[in-house]
Amino acid sequence: MGAAVNLSAIEQGMPVYGADGEPLGPVEAVHAAGIHVFNHSVPAAAIARVDAAGVHLLLARAAFAAVQEPPAVGAGASGVSGIE
């Protein structure tokens, strides 16, 4: 795998694209471990690159949409989604 992605180059609102080039939505938040987009936490390891066009992930849109963690015990209906 290539060099680590510079998370400081990512800003809230930047467009995020799957590996297939399909748009996933804007960056909702940037945190120490990665980004949050479309109610998913995306680890830095899943980010292929950041350029003038936006943030590009290693996962295609279909794979991104299919990944979802089950709700934590006691979390009720507000389960957390994420990419492992």
C-alpha distances in whole Angstrom, upper triangle without the diagonal:
4,7,9,11,15,17,20,19,20,23,25,26,24,23,20,19,17,15,18,19,22,23,23,25,25,23,26,24,22,22,20,17,17,19,22,22,25,26,22,20,17,14,12,9,11,11,9,12,15,18,21,22,20,17,15,13,11,14,17,20,22,19,19,23,23,21,24,25,29,31,31,35,37,35,37,36,34,31,27,25,21,18,16
4,7,9,12,15,17,17,18,21,24,25,22,22,19,18,17,15,19,19,22,23,23,24,24,22,25,23,21,21,19,17,16,18,22,22,25,26,23,21,17,15,12,10,11,10,8,9,13,15,19,19,18,15,14,13,12,15,18,21,23,21,21,24,25,23,26,27,31,33,33,36,39,36,39,38,35,32,29,26,22,19,18
4,6,9,12,14,14,16,19,22,24,21,21,19,19,19,17,21,21,23,23,23,24,23,21,24,22,19,19,17,15,15,17,21,22,25,26,23,20,17,14,11,10,12,11,9,9,12,14,18,19,17,15,14,14,14,17,20,23,25,23,22,26,27,25,27,27,31,33,33,36,38,36,38,38,35,32,28,26,22,20,19
4,6,9,12,12,13,17,19,21,19,19,17,18,18,17,21,20,23,22,21,22,21,18,21,19,15,15,13,12,11,14,17,19,23,23,20,17,14,11,8,7,10,9,9,9,11,14,17,18,16,13,13,13,13,16,20,22,24,22,20,24,25,23,24,25,28,30,30,33,35,33,35,34,31,29,25,23,20,17,17
4,6,9,9,9,13,16,18,15,16,14,15,16,15,19,18,20,19,19,19,17,15,17,16,12,13,12,11,9,11,15,16,20,21,18,16,12,10,7,8,9,7,7,6,7,11,14,15,13,10,11,11,12,15,18,20,23,21,19,22,24,22,23,24,28,29,29,33,34,32,34,33,30,28,24,22,19,16,17
4,5,6,8,11,14,16,14,16,15,17,18,18,22,20,22,21,20,20,17,15,17,15,11,12,11,11,10,12,15,17,21,21,19,17,14,12,9,11,13,10,11,9,8,11,14,15,13,11,13,13,15,18,21,22,25,24,21,24,26,24,25,26,30,30,30,34,35,32,35,34,30,29,25,23,20,19,19
4,5,5,9,11,14,12,14,13,16,17,18,21,20,21,19,18,17,15,12,13,11,7,8,8,9,7,8,12,14,18,18,16,14,12,10,7,11,12,10,12,10,9,12,14,15,12,10,12,13,15,18,20,21,24,22,19,22,24,22,23,23,27,27,27,31,32,29,31,30,27,25,22,20,18,17,18
4,5,7,11,14,12,15,15,18,20,21,24,22,23,21,20,19,16,13,14,12,8,9,9,11,10,11,14,16,20,20,19,16,15,14,11,15,16,13,15,12,10,12,14,16,13,12,15,16,19,21,23,24,27,26,23,25,28,25,26,27,30,30,30,33,34,31,33,33,29,28,24,23,21,20,21
4,7,10,12,10,13,13,16,18,19,22,20,21,19,18,17,14,12,14,13,10,12,12,14,12,11,15,16,19,21,19,17,15,15,12,15,15,12,13,10,7,9,10,12,10,10,13,15,17,20,22,22,26,25,22,24,27,25,26,27,31,31,32,35,36,33,35,34,30,29,25,24,21,21,22
4,7,9,7,10,10,13,16,17,20,18,18,16,15,14,11,8,11,9,7,10,11,12,9,8,11,12,16,17,16,14,13,13,11,14,14,11,13,10,7,9,10,11,8,7,11,13,16,18,19,19,23,22,19,21,24,22,23,24,28,28,29,32,33,30,32,30,27,26,22,20,18,18,20
4,6,6,9,11,14,17,19,22,19,19,16,15,13,9,7,9,8,7,10,13,14,11,9,11,12,15,16,16,15,14,15,14,17,17,14,16,14,10,11,11,12,9,10,13,15,19,20,21,21,24,24,20,22,25,23,24,25,28,28,29,32,32,29,31,29,26,25,22,21,19,20,22
4,6,9,10,14,17,20,22,19,19,15,14,11,7,5,6,5,7,10,14,15,12,9,9,10,12,14,14,14,14,15,15,18,17,15,18,16,13,14,14,14,11,11,14,16,19,20,21,20,23,23,19,20,23,22,22,23,26,26,27,30,30,26,28,26,23,23,20,19,18,19,21
4,6,9,13,16,19,20,17,16,13,12,9,5,5,6,8,10,14,17,18,14,11,11,9,11,14,15,15,15,17,17,20,18,16,18,16,13,14,13,12,9,10,14,16,19,19,20,18,21,22,18,19,23,22,22,24,27,27,28,32,31,28,29,27,23,23,21,19,19,20,23
4,6,10,13,16,17,15,14,11,11,8,5,5,8,10,10,14,17,17,14,11,11,10,12,15,15,15,14,16,15,18,16,13,15,13,10,10,9,8,6,7,10,13,17,17,18,16,20,20,17,19,22,21,22,24,28,28,29,33,33,29,31,28,25,25,22,20,19,19,22
4,7,10,13,14,11,10,7,8,6,4,6,10,12,13,16,19,18,15,12,12,9,11,14,14,15,14,16,16,18,15,13,14,12,10,10,10,7,5,6,9,11,15,15,15,13,17,18,15,16,20,19,21,23,26,27,29,33,33,29,30,28,25,24,21,19,18,18,21
4,7,10,11,9,9,6,5,6,6,6,10,12,12,15,18,16,13,10,10,8,9,13,12,13,11,13,13,15,12,10,11,10,9,11,11,9,6,5,6,7,11,11,11,10,14,14,11,13,16,16,18,20,24,25,27,30,31,28,29,26,23,22,19,16,15,14,17
4,7,8,5,5,4,5,7,9,10,14,15,16,18,20,18,15,13,13,10,11,15,13,14,12,14,14,15,12,10,10,10,10,11,12,9,7,6,5,6,9,9,8,8,11,12,10,12,15,16,18,21,24,26,28,32,33,29,30,28,25,24,21,18,16,15,17
4,5,5,5,6,7,10,12,13,16,17,17,19,21,19,15,14,14,11,12,15,13,14,12,14,14,14,10,9,9,11,12,14,15,12,11,9,6,5,7,5,4,5,9,9,8,10,13,13,16,19,22,24,27,30,32,29,29,27,25,23,20,17,15,13,15
4,5,7,10,10,13,15,16,19,20,20,21,22,20,17,16,17,15,16,18,16,17,14,15,15,13,10,9,8,10,12,14,16,13,12,10,7,5,5,5,4,7,10,10,10,13,14,15,18,21,24,27,29,32,34,31,32,30,28,26,23,19,17,14,16
4,6,9,10,14,16,18,21,22,22,24,26,23,20,19,19,16,17,20,18,19,16,18,18,17,14,13,12,13,15,16,17,14,14,13,9,9,9,8,5,7,9,10,11,13,15,16,19,23,26,28,31,34,36,33,33,31,29,27,25,21,19,17,19
4,6,9,12,14,16,19,21,21,23,25,23,20,18,18,15,16,19,18,19,17,19,18,18,15,13,12,12,13,13,14,11,11,10,8,9,10,10,8,8,11,13,12,14,17,18,21,24,27,29,32,35,37,33,34,31,29,28,25,21,20,18,20
4,6,9,12,14,17,20,21,23,25,23,20,18,17,14,13,17,16,18,16,19,19,19,15,14,14,15,15,15,16,12,12,11,10,10,12,10,7,6,9,11,11,12,15,16,19,22,25,27,30,33,35,31,31,28,27,25,23,19,18,17,20
4,6,9,11,14,17,18,21,23,22,18,15,14,11,11,14,14,16,15,18,18,19,15,14,14,14,14,14,14,11,10,10,9,10,13,12,10,8,11,13,11,12,15,16,18,22,25,26,28,32,33,29,30,27,25,24,21,18,17,17,20
4,7,9,11,14,16,18,21,19,15,13,11,8,7,11,10,13,12,15,16,17,14,13,14,15,14,16,16,13,11,10,10,10,12,11,9,7,10,11,8,9,13,13,15,18,21,22,25,28,29,26,26,23,21,20,17,14,14,13,17
4,7,9,12,14,17,20,19,15,12,10,6,6,10,11,13,13,16,17,19,16,14,16,16,15,16,16,13,10,10,11,12,15,14,13,10,13,15,12,12,15,16,17,19,22,23,25,29,29,25,26,23,20,20,17,15,15,15,19
4,6,9,11,15,18,17,14,10,9,6,7,10,11,13,12,15,16,18,16,14,16,15,13,14,14,12,9,9,11,13,16,16,16,13,17,17,14,15,18,18,18,21,24,24,26,29,29,26,26,24,21,21,18,16,16,16,20
4,6,7,11,14,14,10,7,6,5,8,10,10,10,10,13,13,16,14,12,15,14,12,14,14,13,9,8,11,12,15,15,16,15,18,18,14,15,18,17,18,20,22,22,24,28,28,24,25,23,20,20,17,15,14,15,18
4,7,10,14,14,11,7,5,5,7,8,9,10,11,14,15,18,16,15,18,17,15,17,18,16,13,12,15,15,18,18,19,17,20,19,16,16,19,18,17,19,21,20,22,25,25,21,23,21,17,17,15,14,13,15,18
4,7,10,11,9,6,5,7,10,10,10,9,10,12,13,16,15,14,18,17,15,17,18,17,14,12,15,15,19,19,20,19,22,21,17,18,21,19,18,19,22,21,21,25,25,21,23,22,18,18,15,14,13,15,17
4,7,8,6,4,6,9,13,13,12,9,10,10,10,14,14,12,16,15,13,16,17,17,13,12,14,14,17,18,20,20,22,21,18,19,22,19,19,20,23,22,23,26,26,23,25,24,21,20,16,16,14,15,17
4,6,5,6,8,11,15,14,12,9,10,9,9,13,14,13,17,16,15,18,20,20,17,14,17,16,18,19,22,22,24,22,19,21,22,20,19,19,22,21,21,24,25,22,24,24,20,19,16,15,14,14,16
4,6,8,11,14,18,17,15,11,11,9,9,12,14,13,17,16,16,19,21,22,18,16,18,17,19,20,23,23,26,23,20,23,24,21,21,20,23,23,22,25,26,23,26,26,23,21,18,17,15,15,16
4,7,10,13,16,15,13,9,8,6,6,9,11,11,14,15,15,19,21,22,18,15,16,14,16,17,20,21,23,20,17,20,21,18,18,17,20,20,20,23,25,22,25,25,21,19,16,15,12,12,12
4,7,10,13,13,11,7,6,4,4,8,9,8,12,12,12,16,18,18,14,11,13,11,13,14,17,18,20,18,15,17,19,16,16,17,20,20,21,24,25,23,25,24,21,19,15,14,11,11,12
4,7,10,10,8,6,5,7,7,11,10,9,13,13,12,15,17,16,13,10,12,11,13,14,16,16,18,17,13,15,18,15,15,16,20,20,20,24,25,22,24,22,19,18,14,12,10,11,13
4,7,6,5,4,6,9,10,13,12,12,15,15,15,17,19,18,14,11,13,12,15,14,16,15,17,16,12,13,16,14,13,14,17,17,18,22,22,19,21,19,16,15,11,10,9,10,13
4,5,5,7,7,11,12,15,12,12,15,15,14,17,18,16,12,10,12,11,14,13,14,12,14,14,10,11,14,13,13,15,18,18,20,23,24,20,21,19,16,15,12,10,9,11,14
4,5,8,10,14,16,18,15,15,18,18,18,20,20,18,15,13,14,13,16,14,14,11,13,13,10,9,12,12,12,14,16,17,19,23,23,19,20,17,14,14,11,9,10,11,15
4,7,10,13,16,18,15,16,19,20,20,22,23,21,18,16,17,15,17,16,16,14,15,15,11,10,13,11,10,11,14,13,15,19,19,15,16,14,11,10,8,6,8,11,14
4,6,10,13,14,12,13,16,18,18,21,22,20,17,14,15,12,14,13,14,12,14,12,9,9,11,9,8,10,13,13,15,19,20,16,17,15,13,11,8,5,5,7,10
4,6,10,12,10,11,15,16,17,20,22,20,17,14,14,12,14,13,15,14,16,14,11,12,13,10,10,10,14,14,15,19,20,17,19,17,14,12,8,7,5,6,9
4,7,8,6,8,11,13,14,17,19,18,15,11,11,9,10,10,13,13,15,13,9,12,13,11,11,12,16,17,18,22,23,20,22,21,18,15,12,9,6,6,8
4,5,6,7,11,13,14,17,20,20,16,12,12,10,11,12,15,16,17,15,12,15,16,13,14,14,18,19,19,23,24,22,24,23,20,18,14,12,9,7,7
4,5,5,9,10,11,15,18,18,14,11,11,9,10,12,16,17,19,17,14,17,19,16,17,18,21,22,23,26,28,25,28,27,24,21,18,16,12,10,11
4,6,8,10,12,16,20,19,16,12,11,9,9,11,15,17,18,15,14,17,18,15,17,18,21,23,23,27,29,27,29,28,25,22,19,17,13,10,9
4,6,9,12,15,18,17,14,11,9,6,5,7,11,13,15,12,10,14,15,13,15,16,20,22,23,26,28,26,28,26,24,21,17,15,11,8,9
4,6,8,11,15,14,11,7,6,4,6,8,11,13,16,14,12,15,17,15,17,19,23,24,25,29,31,28,30,28,25,23,20,17,13,11,12
4,7,10,14,13,11,8,6,5,5,9,11,14,17,15,14,17,19,18,20,22,26,28,29,32,34,31,33,32,29,26,23,20,17,14,15
4,7,10,10,9,6,5,7,9,12,14,16,19,18,16,19,22,20,23,24,28,30,31,35,36,33,35,33,30,28,25,22,19,17,18
4,7,8,6,5,6,9,12,14,16,17,20,20,17,20,23,22,24,26,29,30,31,35,36,33,35,33,30,28,25,22,20,18,20
4,5,5,7,8,12,14,17,18,18,22,22,20,23,25,25,27,29,32,34,35,39,40,36,38,36,33,31,28,25,23,21,23
4,6,9,11,14,17,19,20,20,24,24,22,24,27,27,29,31,34,35,37,40,41,38,39,37,34,33,30,27,25,24,26
4,7,9,12,15,17,17,17,20,21,19,21,24,24,26,29,32,33,35,39,40,36,37,35,32,31,28,25,23,22,25
4,6,10,13,15,15,15,19,19,17,19,22,21,23,26,29,30,32,35,36,33,34,32,28,27,24,22,20,19,21
4,7,10,12,13,13,17,16,14,16,19,18,20,22,26,27,29,32,33,30,31,29,26,25,22,19,17,15,18
4,7,9,10,11,14,14,12,15,17,17,19,22,25,27,29,32,34,31,32,30,27,25,22,19,16,14,17
4,5,7,9,12,11,9,12,14,14,16,19,22,24,26,29,31,28,30,28,25,23,19,16,13,11,13
4,7,10,12,10,9,13,14,13,16,19,22,25,26,30,32,29,31,29,26,24,21,17,14,11,12
4,7,8,6,6,10,10,10,13,16,20,22,24,28,30,27,28,26,24,21,19,15,12,9,11
4,6,5,6,9,10,11,14,18,21,24,26,29,31,28,29,27,25,23,20,16,14,12,14
4,6,5,6,9,10,13,17,20,22,25,28,30,27,27,24,22,21,18,15,14,12,15
4,5,5,6,9,12,16,18,21,24,27,29,26,26,23,22,20,18,15,14,13,15
4,5,5,6,10,13,16,19,22,25,27,24,25,23,21,19,17,13,12,10,12
4,6,6,9,12,15,17,20,23,25,22,23,21,19,16,14,10,9,7,10
4,6,8,11,14,16,19,22,24,21,21,18,17,15,13,10,10,10,13
4,6,10,12,15,18,21,23,20,20,18,17,15,13,10,10,9,12
4,7,10,13,15,19,21,18,19,17,16,13,11,7,7,6,8
4,7,9,12,15,17,14,15,13,12,9,8,5,6,7,9
4,6,8,12,14,12,13,12,11,7,6,5,6,8,9
4,6,9,11,10,11,10,10,6,7,8,10,12,12
4,6,8,6,7,7,7,4,6,8,11,14,15
4,6,5,8,10,9,6,8,10,12,15,15
4,5,8,10,11,9,11,14,16,19,19
4,5,9,10,9,12,15,18,21,21
4,6,6,6,9,12,15,18,19
4,6,7,10,13,17,20,21
4,6,9,12,15,19,20
4,7,9,13,17,18
4,7,10,13,15
4,7,10,12
4,7,10
4,6
4
